[in-house]
């Protein structure tokens, strides 16, 4: 009977997803780096964590011939440094109101010197609150339930015109070109504040120690994790600038993850972990590119579109040093996140799918982070007590990437073990 119950639990929870596909390096509640230590007396663990940004930088990919490199930019410039307001009017039928407006600017003769704006703004993560519940089963299985809560804002948004148009006297609309883009696309070019829960995740993990009778190597720990996600998080707000989703943007999917942890001399640990997460696509109303010259923040055309999500991959390396009293430990970790190219399929044959898929926001994005942890494990002294705390504090340094935001954050994870 018990064996059948375990098999049933694994079938129910044998799926896992990336709970956050937005182009920013925030922790997931079930991240392997936030996993509390495993002790034989643990049966249940309740966790709450917090992460807040000190600074959020953007990283953009630059192509010069066959050479590509990345550079640090404002968060609103991760796709393009300049946004083209005139190009936003291209691609519409000539007999439409937008098409007629575009002809007032002689838009077909546009030499890319007019209607260009440099965006800037401050992106801030006020809170990434992570809730977790883990239940320890026999045979080294762990069942987990995780839910994040986010508070983010974009403020001090500014669009600086590169060069004043020379046709203002002939075209009165040129004086309020940004307002024209906002009205035509029902697009807000101001800041915003958003809050809400992310995606709910159910996870099953197998975590087993293999003691080693060797002079230097004392233990080998192997982990494998699977799970399932419910798309409960806020979706992308297509009417606001860079209003990223709080989860998978309504998508479901799968994940296969595994890791290896080696302990040397009882005080040194080194580990690696990898998660691979394909997602199911979905259909939503999205902003799409209908002309090759259009830029991603000024896409005014919206239509029903099926989106095929690229695979998201996380790769983690870490090393621990434990104090002689074995209560305190210091960890340095490196985490790399990669999201493969997305593809969209408009529900109309009037839009060129090749042009639509050329948008920079659909291309591959990456993130690199270096994280420093200071941990305190009270379970060493409190195994006979009903409640045993574990505290982890961290500082994360986002230092590179492409088409993404890298945040420097401070945070903690507090766990009560029962």
C-alpha positions as CSV (number, residue, x, y, z in Angstrom):
1,X,0.0,0.0,0.0
2,X,2.8,2.4,0.9
3,X,4.7,1.6,-2.2
4,X,1.6,2.3,-4.4
5,X,1.2,5.7,-2.5
6,X,4.8,6.7,-3.3
7,X,4.3,5.8,-7.0
8,X,1.1,7.8,-7.1
9,X,2.8,10.8,-5.5
10,X,5.6,10.7,-8.0
11,X,3.1,10.5,-10.9
12,X,1.2,13.5,-9.5
13,X,4.3,15.6,-8.9
14,X,6.6,14.3,-11.5
15,X,6.6,17.5,-13.5
16,X,8.4,20.7,-12.9
17,X,8.6,24.1,-14.7
18,X,10.6,27.1,-14.8
19,X,8.5,29.4,-12.6
20,X,9.9,32.6,-14.1
21,X,10.7,33.2,-17.7
22,X,11.1,37.0,-17.6
23,X,14.5,38.4,-18.7
24,X,15.8,39.1,-15.2
25,X,17.9,37.1,-12.7
26,X,15.6,36.6,-9.7
27,X,15.6,33.5,-7.5
28,X,13.0,30.8,-7.9
29,X,11.6,29.6,-4.5
30,X,12.8,26.1,-5.2
31,X,16.2,27.1,-6.5
32,X,18.9,24.5,-5.6
33,X,20.9,27.2,-3.9
34,X,18.1,27.9,-1.5
35,X,17.6,24.2,-0.5
36,X,18.0,23.9,3.3
37,X,20.4,21.2,4.7
38,X,19.0,17.7,4.9
39,X,19.0,16.0,8.3
40,X,17.7,12.6,9.4
41,X,15.3,14.2,11.9
42,X,13.5,16.4,9.4
43,X,10.0,15.6,8.5
44,X,8.5,19.0,7.4
45,X,10.1,22.3,6.5
46,X,8.4,25.7,6.1
47,X,10.4,28.5,4.3
48,X,10.0,32.1,3.6
49,X,12.5,34.2,1.7
50,X,12.9,37.8,0.5
51,X,14.9,39.3,-2.3
52,X,15.0,43.0,-3.2
53,X,17.0,44.8,-5.8
54,X,19.7,47.4,-5.1
55,X,20.4,48.1,-8.8
56,X,19.0,46.7,-12.0
57,X,21.2,47.0,-15.1
58,X,20.4,46.0,-18.7
59,X,22.6,44.1,-21.1
60,X,22.2,44.4,-24.9
61,X,23.8,42.3,-27.6
62,X,25.6,44.3,-30.3
63,X,26.5,42.8,-33.7
64,X,29.3,44.2,-35.8
65,X,29.7,42.1,-38.9
66,X,30.6,38.6,-37.7
67,X,31.5,39.8,-34.3
68,X,29.0,40.0,-31.4
69,X,29.5,41.4,-27.9
70,X,27.4,42.7,-25.0
71,X,27.3,46.0,-23.3
72,X,25.6,47.5,-20.3
73,X,22.7,49.7,-21.0
74,X,19.6,51.1,-19.2
75,X,16.9,48.4,-18.6
76,X,14.7,50.0,-21.3
77,X,17.5,49.6,-23.8
78,X,18.0,45.8,-23.7
79,X,16.5,45.5,-27.2
80,X,17.5,48.7,-28.9
81,X,19.2,51.9,-27.7
82,X,16.9,54.0,-29.8
83,X,13.2,53.6,-30.4
84,X,11.8,54.7,-33.8
85,X,8.4,56.5,-33.5
86,X,8.1,56.9,-37.3
87,X,8.8,53.2,-37.9
88,X,5.9,52.4,-35.5
89,X,3.5,53.8,-38.2
90,X,4.9,51.5,-40.9
91,X,3.3,48.3,-42.2
92,X,-0.3,49.5,-42.1
93,X,-2.6,49.5,-45.2
94,X,-2.3,52.8,-47.1
95,X,-6.1,53.4,-46.9
96,X,-6.1,53.1,-43.1
97,X,-6.0,56.0,-40.8
98,X,-2.5,55.0,-39.6
99,X,-1.3,54.6,-43.1
100,X,-2.6,58.0,-44.1
101,X,-1.0,59.6,-41.1
102,X,2.4,58.0,-42.0
103,X,2.3,59.5,-45.4
104,X,2.1,63.0,-43.9
105,X,5.7,62.4,-42.7
106,X,6.9,61.1,-46.1
107,X,7.6,58.0,-44.2
108,X,8.7,56.0,-47.2
109,X,11.6,58.4,-47.6
110,X,12.6,58.2,-43.9
111,X,16.4,58.2,-43.6
112,X,16.4,57.1,-39.9
113,X,17.3,60.6,-38.7
114,X,13.8,61.6,-37.5
115,X,11.5,60.4,-34.8
116,X,14.2,58.6,-32.9
117,X,14.0,58.6,-29.1
118,X,16.4,57.2,-26.4
119,X,14.5,55.6,-23.6
120,X,15.7,55.6,-20.0
121,X,14.1,54.6,-16.6
122,X,14.7,52.9,-13.3
123,X,13.5,49.3,-13.0
124,X,13.1,48.1,-9.4
125,X,12.2,44.9,-7.7
126,X,10.8,46.0,-4.4
127,X,10.1,42.4,-3.3
128,X,10.4,38.8,-4.4
129,X,8.9,37.0,-1.5
130,X,9.3,33.2,-1.7
131,X,7.1,30.7,0.2
132,X,8.0,27.1,0.4
133,X,6.7,23.9,2.0
134,X,8.7,20.6,1.9
135,X,7.6,17.3,3.2
136,X,10.3,14.6,3.7
137,X,9.2,11.1,2.6
138,X,11.0,7.8,3.1
139,X,13.6,6.6,0.6
140,X,15.0,10.1,0.3
141,X,12.1,11.7,-1.5
142,X,10.9,15.3,-0.9
143,X,7.6,16.8,-2.0
144,X,7.6,20.6,-2.2
145,X,5.0,23.3,-2.8
146,X,6.3,26.8,-3.7
147,X,4.7,30.2,-4.5
148,X,6.4,33.5,-5.0
149,X,5.0,37.0,-4.6
150,X,6.4,40.0,-6.5
151,X,6.3,43.8,-6.3
152,X,8.0,45.6,-9.1
153,X,8.0,49.1,-10.6
154,X,9.3,51.1,-13.5
155,X,9.8,54.8,-12.7
156,X,11.5,58.0,-14.0
157,X,10.7,57.0,-17.6
158,X,12.1,59.5,-20.1
159,X,12.3,59.5,-23.9
160,X,15.0,61.9,-25.2
161,X,14.7,62.8,-28.8
162,X,17.9,62.2,-30.8
163,X,17.2,64.9,-33.4
164,X,14.3,67.3,-33.8
165,X,12.3,66.6,-37.0
166,X,12.7,69.2,-39.8
167,X,9.1,68.8,-40.9
168,X,7.4,70.2,-37.8
169,X,6.0,73.2,-39.7
170,X,4.5,71.0,-42.5
171,X,3.1,68.3,-40.2
172,X,1.5,69.5,-37.0
173,X,1.3,66.0,-35.6
174,X,5.1,66.0,-35.4
175,X,5.0,68.1,-32.3
176,X,3.4,65.2,-30.3
177,X,4.8,62.2,-32.1
178,X,5.0,60.2,-28.9
179,X,1.4,60.9,-28.0
180,X,0.5,59.7,-31.5
181,X,2.2,56.4,-30.9
182,X,0.5,56.1,-27.5
183,X,-3.0,56.8,-28.9
184,X,-2.7,54.6,-32.0
185,X,-1.3,51.6,-30.1
186,X,-3.2,52.2,-26.8
187,X,0.3,52.0,-25.3
188,X,1.4,53.7,-22.1
189,X,4.9,55.2,-22.2
190,X,4.9,56.1,-18.5
191,X,6.1,54.1,-15.5
192,X,4.0,51.6,-13.6
193,X,3.8,49.6,-10.3
194,X,2.7,46.0,-10.3
195,X,2.3,43.4,-7.6
196,X,0.9,39.9,-7.4
197,X,1.7,36.2,-7.0
198,X,3.8,34.2,-9.4
199,X,3.2,30.6,-10.6
200,X,2.4,27.9,-8.1
201,X,4.9,25.0,-8.3
202,X,4.6,21.4,-7.1
203,X,7.9,19.6,-7.0
204,X,9.3,16.1,-6.3
205,X,13.0,15.7,-5.5
206,X,15.1,12.7,-4.8
207,X,18.1,13.5,-2.6
208,X,20.5,10.7,-1.5
209,X,23.9,10.6,0.2
210,X,26.5,8.0,-0.7
211,X,29.2,8.0,2.0
212,X,32.7,7.3,0.7
213,X,35.5,5.5,2.6
214,X,38.2,7.6,1.1
215,X,40.9,9.8,2.7
216,X,39.7,13.1,1.1
217,X,36.2,12.5,-0.3
218,X,33.7,11.8,2.5
219,X,30.3,12.0,0.7
220,X,28.7,12.1,-2.7
221,X,25.2,13.5,-2.8
222,X,23.0,13.0,-5.9
223,X,19.7,14.9,-6.5
224,X,17.1,14.7,-9.2
225,X,14.0,16.9,-9.3
226,X,10.7,16.9,-11.2
227,X,7.5,19.0,-10.9
228,X,4.4,20.7,-12.1
229,X,3.4,24.3,-12.3
230,X,0.1,26.1,-12.3
231,X,0.1,29.4,-14.2
232,X,-1.3,31.5,-11.4
233,X,1.1,34.4,-12.0
234,X,0.4,37.7,-13.6
235,X,0.8,37.8,-17.4
236,X,2.8,40.3,-19.4
237,X,1.0,43.6,-19.6
238,X,1.3,44.4,-23.3
239,X,0.1,47.9,-22.8
240,X,3.0,49.0,-20.6
241,X,6.7,49.3,-21.1
242,X,8.7,46.2,-20.1
243,X,5.9,44.9,-17.8
244,X,7.3,41.4,-17.5
245,X,5.3,38.4,-16.4
246,X,5.4,37.1,-12.8
247,X,5.6,33.5,-14.1
248,X,5.5,31.6,-17.4
249,X,3.1,34.1,-19.0
250,X,0.3,31.6,-18.8
251,X,2.3,28.6,-20.0
252,X,2.6,25.1,-18.7
253,X,5.6,22.9,-19.3
254,X,8.1,20.2,-18.1
255,X,11.5,20.2,-16.4
256,X,14.2,17.6,-15.8
257,X,16.8,18.6,-13.3
258,X,19.8,16.8,-11.7
259,X,22.8,17.7,-9.6
260,X,25.9,16.4,-7.9
261,X,27.4,17.5,-4.5
262,X,30.8,16.4,-3.2
263,X,32.0,16.8,0.4
264,X,35.7,16.8,1.2
265,X,37.3,16.7,4.6
266,X,33.9,17.4,6.3
267,X,34.4,21.1,5.7
268,X,34.5,21.6,1.9
269,X,31.7,21.1,-0.5
270,X,31.5,21.6,-4.3
271,X,28.4,21.1,-6.4
272,X,26.8,21.5,-9.8
273,X,23.1,21.4,-10.9
274,X,21.3,21.7,-14.2
275,X,17.6,22.3,-15.0
276,X,16.1,22.0,-18.5
277,X,12.6,23.4,-19.0
278,X,10.6,23.2,-22.2
279,X,7.2,25.0,-22.0
280,X,3.9,24.5,-23.7
281,X,2.8,27.4,-25.9
282,X,-0.4,29.5,-25.6
283,X,-2.5,31.9,-27.5
284,X,-2.9,35.5,-26.3
285,X,-3.3,39.0,-27.7
286,X,0.3,40.3,-28.2
287,X,2.1,43.2,-29.8
288,X,4.0,42.1,-32.9
289,X,6.4,43.5,-35.4
290,X,4.8,44.2,-38.9
291,X,7.7,46.1,-40.4
292,X,11.5,45.3,-40.4
293,X,12.4,48.8,-39.1
294,X,10.1,48.8,-36.1
295,X,11.6,48.8,-32.6
296,X,10.3,46.7,-29.7
297,X,9.0,49.3,-27.3
298,X,7.0,51.1,-30.0
299,X,5.1,48.1,-31.4
300,X,1.6,49.5,-31.9
301,X,-0.1,46.5,-33.7
302,X,-1.8,43.9,-31.5
303,X,-3.3,40.6,-32.6
304,X,-4.1,37.1,-31.4
305,X,-0.9,35.1,-31.6
306,X,0.2,31.6,-30.6
307,X,3.6,31.7,-28.9
308,X,5.9,28.7,-28.8
309,X,8.3,29.2,-25.9
310,X,11.9,28.4,-26.1
311,X,13.6,26.1,-23.6
312,X,14.9,27.7,-20.4
313,X,18.0,26.3,-18.9
314,X,19.7,27.0,-15.6
315,X,23.3,25.9,-14.8
316,X,24.6,26.3,-11.2
317,X,28.1,25.8,-9.7
318,X,28.8,26.4,-6.0
319,X,31.4,25.8,-3.3
320,X,30.9,25.8,0.5
321,X,33.3,26.2,3.4
322,X,31.9,25.1,6.8
323,X,33.2,26.4,10.1
324,X,34.7,24.0,12.6
325,X,31.7,24.2,14.8
326,X,29.6,23.2,11.7
327,X,26.9,25.8,12.4
328,X,28.1,28.5,10.0
329,X,29.0,28.1,6.3
330,X,30.0,30.4,3.5
331,X,29.1,29.7,-0.1
332,X,30.1,31.2,-3.4
333,X,27.9,30.3,-6.4
334,X,27.7,31.1,-10.1
335,X,24.3,30.8,-11.9
336,X,23.8,31.0,-15.7
337,X,20.3,31.3,-17.2
338,X,19.6,30.9,-20.9
339,X,16.2,31.1,-22.6
340,X,16.1,30.0,-26.2
341,X,14.4,31.9,-29.0
342,X,10.6,32.1,-28.9
343,X,8.5,31.9,-32.0
344,X,5.1,33.4,-32.7
345,X,2.3,32.4,-35.1
346,X,-0.2,35.2,-35.8
347,X,-3.8,34.1,-36.3
348,X,-4.1,36.0,-39.6
349,X,-2.5,35.7,-43.0
350,X,-2.2,39.4,-43.4
351,X,0.9,39.6,-41.2
352,X,4.3,38.4,-42.3
353,X,5.4,35.8,-39.8
354,X,9.0,36.2,-40.7
355,X,9.0,39.9,-39.9
356,X,7.0,39.3,-36.7
357,X,9.6,36.8,-35.5
358,X,12.5,39.2,-36.1
359,X,11.6,41.2,-33.0
360,X,14.5,41.4,-30.6
361,X,12.3,40.5,-27.6
362,X,11.7,37.0,-29.1
363,X,15.4,36.2,-29.5
364,X,17.5,34.3,-27.1
365,X,18.4,36.0,-23.8
366,X,20.9,35.0,-21.1
367,X,21.9,36.1,-17.6
368,X,25.1,35.6,-15.5
369,X,25.0,36.0,-11.7
370,X,27.6,35.6,-8.9
371,X,26.0,34.9,-5.4
372,X,27.5,35.0,-1.9
373,X,25.8,33.2,1.0
374,X,26.3,33.2,4.7
375,X,24.4,30.4,6.4
376,X,23.5,29.4,9.9
377,X,22.3,25.9,10.7
378,X,20.9,25.5,14.2
379,X,19.9,21.9,13.5
380,X,23.3,20.8,14.7
381,X,22.4,21.8,18.2
382,X,18.6,21.4,18.1
383,X,17.9,17.9,16.6
384,X,16.1,16.9,19.8
385,X,13.9,20.0,19.7
386,X,10.5,20.1,17.9
387,X,11.5,23.2,15.8
388,X,14.9,23.7,14.3
389,X,15.7,26.9,12.3
390,X,18.0,27.4,9.3
391,X,18.9,31.0,8.2
392,X,20.6,31.9,4.9
393,X,21.5,35.4,3.8
394,X,22.8,36.3,0.4
395,X,24.0,39.0,-1.9
396,X,23.6,38.5,-5.7
397,X,25.7,40.3,-8.3
398,X,24.3,40.3,-11.9
399,X,27.3,41.0,-14.1
400,X,26.5,40.0,-17.7
401,X,23.9,38.8,-20.1
402,X,22.2,39.7,-23.4
403,X,18.7,41.0,-24.0
404,X,18.1,40.9,-20.3
405,X,18.2,42.7,-17.0
406,X,20.7,41.8,-14.3
407,X,19.8,42.8,-10.8
408,X,22.1,43.2,-7.8
409,X,20.0,42.0,-4.9
410,X,20.1,41.4,-1.1
411,X,17.9,38.8,0.6
412,X,17.5,35.9,3.0
413,X,15.8,32.6,3.4
414,X,14.4,31.5,6.8
415,X,13.4,27.9,7.3
416,X,11.8,26.1,10.2
417,X,12.3,22.4,10.3
418,X,10.0,20.0,12.2
